[in-house]
Amino acid sequence: MNRRHLTTSLISAAVLLLAGCANFPHGDHAAHHSGPSARADLLATRGNTTSGKVMFHASGSDLMVHARVSGLKPGQEHGFHIHEKGDCSSGDGMSTGGHFNPDGKKHGAGHEEHHAGDLPALKADASGVADAHFKIAGLRIGAGPADIVGRGLIVHALPDDYKTQPTGNSGARLACAVITKVN
């Protein structure tokens, strides 16, 4: 590869990277929202390649969530949950414990009675990337029993069936993060 072609390729890659970054909320994203924000940097568990970033920001009494996760099985849904402990030290994600459930509700989604940590599934595209935006009710950043700061965040290998108690039968834990407050 000649120097000119290499330079052109590097510039093209940088432009694509910056364009992708413009669409993803970073730590300074909090400046664009009046309420508190939090983030989670997902790292692959042992033997897996899944990773990504998730941003949370308060919007009235709800939380807005933006997740961008790669290394997923193409075209498949993956269970996605907030877990009770912000501890990814075990290597397999099991040190995060069970789903975050401050109100002692059953597992599920799409109805009022469900764990606070039950999040909508991540749907991977043909390249194994999920880019999800959604709103969740009942959780908080930095205050009260529904505070997500310091909790674990897990991406699972399988779709959540939203029925099996208490976990949804979502399989192995592919990626783990600890949710941290941004502002």
Contacts in CASP RR format, 6 or more apart in sequence:
PFRMAT RR
TARGET T0000
AUTHOR 0000-0000-0000
METHOD contacts of the structure
MODEL  1
MNRRHLTTSLISAAVLLLAGCANFPHGDHAAHHSGPSARADLLATRGNTT
SGKVMFHASGSDLMVHARVSGLKPGQEHGFHIHEKGDCSSGDGMSTGGHF
NPDGKKHGAGHEEHHAGDLPALKADASGVADAHFKIAGLRIGAGPADIVG
RGLIVHALPDDYKTQPTGNSGARLACAVITKVN
1 9 0 8 1.000
24 53 0 8 1.000
24 55 0 8 1.000
24 66 0 8 1.000
24 68 0 8 1.000
25 55 0 8 1.000
25 57 0 8 1.000
25 66 0 8 1.000
26 55 0 8 1.000
27 37 0 8 1.000
27 39 0 8 1.000
27 55 0 8 1.000
27 182 0 8 1.000
29 37 0 8 1.000
29 55 0 8 1.000
29 57 0 8 1.000
29 182 0 8 1.000
30 36 0 8 1.000
30 37 0 8 1.000
30 57 0 8 1.000
30 182 0 8 1.000
30 183 0 8 1.000
33 57 0 8 1.000
33 58 0 8 1.000
33 59 0 8 1.000
34 58 0 8 1.000
35 57 0 8 1.000
35 58 0 8 1.000
35 59 0 8 1.000
35 141 0 8 1.000
35 183 0 8 1.000
36 57 0 8 1.000
36 58 0 8 1.000
36 141 0 8 1.000
36 142 0 8 1.000
36 181 0 8 1.000
36 182 0 8 1.000
36 183 0 8 1.000
37 55 0 8 1.000
37 56 0 8 1.000
37 57 0 8 1.000
37 58 0 8 1.000
37 141 0 8 1.000
37 181 0 8 1.000
37 182 0 8 1.000
37 183 0 8 1.000
38 55 0 8 1.000
38 56 0 8 1.000
38 57 0 8 1.000
38 141 0 8 1.000
38 142 0 8 1.000
38 148 0 8 1.000
38 149 0 8 1.000
38 179 0 8 1.000
38 180 0 8 1.000
38 181 0 8 1.000
38 182 0 8 1.000
39 53 0 8 1.000
39 54 0 8 1.000
39 55 0 8 1.000
39 56 0 8 1.000
39 179 0 8 1.000
39 180 0 8 1.000
39 182 0 8 1.000
40 53 0 8 1.000
40 54 0 8 1.000
40 56 0 8 1.000
40 152 0 8 1.000
40 153 0 8 1.000
40 177 0 8 1.000
40 178 0 8 1.000
40 179 0 8 1.000
40 180 0 8 1.000
41 52 0 8 1.000
41 53 0 8 1.000
41 177 0 8 1.000
42 50 0 8 1.000
42 51 0 8 1.000
42 52 0 8 1.000
42 53 0 8 1.000
42 54 0 8 1.000
42 69 0 8 1.000
42 153 0 8 1.000
42 155 0 8 1.000
42 175 0 8 1.000
42 176 0 8 1.000
42 177 0 8 1.000
43 51 0 8 1.000
43 88 0 8 1.000
43 175 0 8 1.000
43 176 0 8 1.000
43 177 0 8 1.000
44 50 0 8 1.000
44 51 0 8 1.000
44 174 0 8 1.000
44 175 0 8 1.000
45 88 0 8 1.000
45 91 0 8 1.000
45 92 0 8 1.000
45 93 0 8 1.000
45 172 0 8 1.000
45 173 0 8 1.000
45 174 0 8 1.000
45 175 0 8 1.000
45 176 0 8 1.000
46 91 0 8 1.000
46 92 0 8 1.000
48 172 0 8 1.000
48 174 0 8 1.000
48 175 0 8 1.000
49 71 0 8 1.000
50 69 0 8 1.000
50 70 0 8 1.000
50 71 0 8 1.000
50 72 0 8 1.000
50 155 0 8 1.000
50 174 0 8 1.000
50 175 0 8 1.000
51 69 0 8 1.000
51 70 0 8 1.000
51 71 0 8 1.000
51 175 0 8 1.000
52 67 0 8 1.000
52 68 0 8 1.000
52 69 0 8 1.000
52 70 0 8 1.000
52 175 0 8 1.000
53 67 0 8 1.000
53 68 0 8 1.000
54 65 0 8 1.000
54 66 0 8 1.000
54 67 0 8 1.000
54 68 0 8 1.000
54 69 0 8 1.000
54 153 0 8 1.000
54 177 0 8 1.000
54 179 0 8 1.000
55 65 0 8 1.000
55 66 0 8 1.000
55 67 0 8 1.000
55 182 0 8 1.000
56 63 0 8 1.000
56 64 0 8 1.000
56 65 0 8 1.000
56 139 0 8 1.000
56 141 0 8 1.000
56 148 0 8 1.000
56 179 0 8 1.000
57 63 0 8 1.000
57 64 0 8 1.000
57 141 0 8 1.000
58 64 0 8 1.000
58 140 0 8 1.000
58 141 0 8 1.000
59 135 0 8 1.000
61 137 0 8 1.000
61 138 0 8 1.000
62 135 0 8 1.000
62 136 0 8 1.000
62 137 0 8 1.000
62 138 0 8 1.000
63 135 0 8 1.000
63 136 0 8 1.000
63 137 0 8 1.000
63 138 0 8 1.000
63 139 0 8 1.000
63 140 0 8 1.000
63 141 0 8 1.000
63 148 0 8 1.000
64 133 0 8 1.000
64 134 0 8 1.000
64 135 0 8 1.000
65 119 0 8 1.000
65 132 0 8 1.000
65 133 0 8 1.000
65 134 0 8 1.000
65 135 0 8 1.000
65 136 0 8 1.000
66 132 0 8 1.000
66 133 0 8 1.000
67 80 0 8 1.000
67 122 0 8 1.000
67 130 0 8 1.000
67 131 0 8 1.000
67 132 0 8 1.000
68 129 0 8 1.000
68 130 0 8 1.000
68 131 0 8 1.000
68 132 0 8 1.000
69 78 0 8 1.000
69 122 0 8 1.000
69 124 0 8 1.000
69 129 0 8 1.000
69 130 0 8 1.000
69 132 0 8 1.000
69 155 0 8 1.000
69 175 0 8 1.000
70 127 0 8 1.000
70 128 0 8 1.000
70 129 0 8 1.000
70 130 0 8 1.000
71 124 0 8 1.000
71 128 0 8 1.000
71 129 0 8 1.000
72 78 0 8 1.000
72 122 0 8 1.000
72 124 0 8 1.000
72 128 0 8 1.000
72 129 0 8 1.000
72 130 0 8 1.000
72 155 0 8 1.000
72 174 0 8 1.000
73 124 0 8 1.000
73 128 0 8 1.000
73 157 0 8 1.000
74 124 0 8 1.000
74 125 0 8 1.000
74 126 0 8 1.000
74 127 0 8 1.000
74 128 0 8 1.000
75 123 0 8 1.000
75 124 0 8 1.000
75 125 0 8 1.000
75 126 0 8 1.000
75 128 0 8 1.000
76 123 0 8 1.000
76 124 0 8 1.000
76 159 0 8 1.000
77 121 0 8 1.000
77 122 0 8 1.000
77 123 0 8 1.000
77 124 0 8 1.000
77 159 0 8 1.000
77 160 0 8 1.000
78 121 0 8 1.000
78 122 0 8 1.000
78 123 0 8 1.000
78 124 0 8 1.000
78 130 0 8 1.000
78 155 0 8 1.000
78 156 0 8 1.000
78 157 0 8 1.000
78 158 0 8 1.000
78 159 0 8 1.000
78 170 0 8 1.000
78 174 0 8 1.000
79 119 0 8 1.000
79 121 0 8 1.000
79 122 0 8 1.000
79 155 0 8 1.000
79 156 0 8 1.000
79 158 0 8 1.000
79 159 0 8 1.000
79 160 0 8 1.000
79 170 0 8 1.000
80 119 0 8 1.000
80 120 0 8 1.000
80 121 0 8 1.000
80 122 0 8 1.000
80 132 0 8 1.000
80 153 0 8 1.000
80 154 0 8 1.000
80 155 0 8 1.000
80 156 0 8 1.000
80 160 0 8 1.000
81 99 0 8 1.000
81 100 0 8 1.000
81 115 0 8 1.000
81 117 0 8 1.000
81 118 0 8 1.000
81 119 0 8 1.000
81 153 0 8 1.000
81 154 0 8 1.000
81 156 0 8 1.000
81 160 0 8 1.000
81 170 0 8 1.000
82 99 0 8 1.000
82 100 0 8 1.000
82 116 0 8 1.000
82 117 0 8 1.000
82 119 0 8 1.000
82 139 0 8 1.000
82 148 0 8 1.000
82 151 0 8 1.000
82 152 0 8 1.000
82 153 0 8 1.000
82 179 0 8 1.000
83 96 0 8 1.000
83 97 0 8 1.000
83 98 0 8 1.000
83 99 0 8 1.000
83 100 0 8 1.000
83 117 0 8 1.000
83 151 0 8 1.000
83 152 0 8 1.000
83 153 0 8 1.000
83 154 0 8 1.000
84 96 0 8 1.000
84 97 0 8 1.000
84 98 0 8 1.000
84 99 0 8 1.000
84 100 0 8 1.000
84 101 0 8 1.000
84 151 0 8 1.000
84 152 0 8 1.000
85 95 0 8 1.000
85 96 0 8 1.000
85 97 0 8 1.000
85 98 0 8 1.000
85 151 0 8 1.000
85 152 0 8 1.000
86 96 0 8 1.000
86 150 0 8 1.000
86 151 0 8 1.000
86 152 0 8 1.000
86 178 0 8 1.000
86 179 0 8 1.000
87 95 0 8 1.000
87 96 0 8 1.000
87 97 0 8 1.000
87 152 0 8 1.000
87 178 0 8 1.000
88 95 0 8 1.000
88 96 0 8 1.000
88 152 0 8 1.000
88 176 0 8 1.000
88 177 0 8 1.000
88 178 0 8 1.000
89 95 0 8 1.000
91 176 0 8 1.000
92 172 0 8 1.000
92 173 0 8 1.000
93 154 0 8 1.000
93 173 0 8 1.000
93 176 0 8 1.000
94 173 0 8 1.000
96 151 0 8 1.000
96 152 0 8 1.000
96 154 0 8 1.000
96 173 0 8 1.000
96 176 0 8 1.000
98 166 0 8 1.000
98 167 0 8 1.000
99 107 0 8 1.000
99 115 0 8 1.000
99 117 0 8 1.000
99 118 0 8 1.000
99 166 0 8 1.000
99 167 0 8 1.000
100 115 0 8 1.000
100 116 0 8 1.000
100 117 0 8 1.000
100 148 0 8 1.000
100 151 0 8 1.000
100 152 0 8 1.000
101 115 0 8 1.000
101 116 0 8 1.000
101 117 0 8 1.000
101 166 0 8 1.000
102 116 0 8 1.000
102 145 0 8 1.000
102 146 0 8 1.000
103 116 0 8 1.000
104 115 0 8 1.000
105 113 0 8 1.000
105 114 0 8 1.000
105 115 0 8 1.000
105 116 0 8 1.000
106 113 0 8 1.000
106 114 0 8 1.000
106 115 0 8 1.000
106 165 0 8 1.000
106 166 0 8 1.000
107 114 0 8 1.000
107 115 0 8 1.000
107 118 0 8 1.000
107 162 0 8 1.000
107 163 0 8 1.000
107 164 0 8 1.000
107 165 0 8 1.000
107 166 0 8 1.000
107 167 0 8 1.000
107 168 0 8 1.000
108 114 0 8 1.000
108 115 0 8 1.000
108 118 0 8 1.000
108 160 0 8 1.000
108 162 0 8 1.000
108 163 0 8 1.000
108 168 0 8 1.000
109 118 0 8 1.000
109 119 0 8 1.000
109 120 0 8 1.000
109 160 0 8 1.000
109 162 0 8 1.000
110 162 0 8 1.000
115 166 0 8 1.000
116 138 0 8 1.000
116 139 0 8 1.000
116 146 0 8 1.000
117 139 0 8 1.000
118 160 0 8 1.000
118 162 0 8 1.000
119 134 0 8 1.000
119 136 0 8 1.000
120 132 0 8 1.000
120 134 0 8 1.000
121 159 0 8 1.000
121 160 0 8 1.000
122 130 0 8 1.000
122 132 0 8 1.000
122 155 0 8 1.000
123 130 0 8 1.000
123 132 0 8 1.000
124 130 0 8 1.000
125 131 0 8 1.000
138 146 0 8 1.000
139 146 0 8 1.000
139 147 0 8 1.000
139 148 0 8 1.000
140 146 0 8 1.000
140 147 0 8 1.000
140 148 0 8 1.000
141 147 0 8 1.000
141 148 0 8 1.000
141 149 0 8 1.000
141 181 0 8 1.000
142 148 0 8 1.000
142 149 0 8 1.000
142 181 0 8 1.000
148 179 0 8 1.000
149 179 0 8 1.000
149 180 0 8 1.000
149 181 0 8 1.000
150 178 0 8 1.000
150 179 0 8 1.000
150 180 0 8 1.000
151 178 0 8 1.000
151 179 0 8 1.000
152 176 0 8 1.000
152 177 0 8 1.000
152 178 0 8 1.000
152 179 0 8 1.000
153 176 0 8 1.000
153 177 0 8 1.000
153 178 0 8 1.000
153 179 0 8 1.000
154 173 0 8 1.000
154 175 0 8 1.000
154 176 0 8 1.000
155 173 0 8 1.000
155 174 0 8 1.000
155 175 0 8 1.000
156 170 0 8 1.000
156 171 0 8 1.000
156 172 0 8 1.000
156 173 0 8 1.000
156 174 0 8 1.000
157 170 0 8 1.000
157 171 0 8 1.000
157 172 0 8 1.000
157 173 0 8 1.000
157 174 0 8 1.000
158 169 0 8 1.000
158 170 0 8 1.000
158 171 0 8 1.000
158 172 0 8 1.000
159 170 0 8 1.000
160 168 0 8 1.000
160 169 0 8 1.000
160 170 0 8 1.000
161 168 0 8 1.000
161 169 0 8 1.000
161 170 0 8 1.000
162 168 0 8 1.000
163 169 0 8 1.000
END
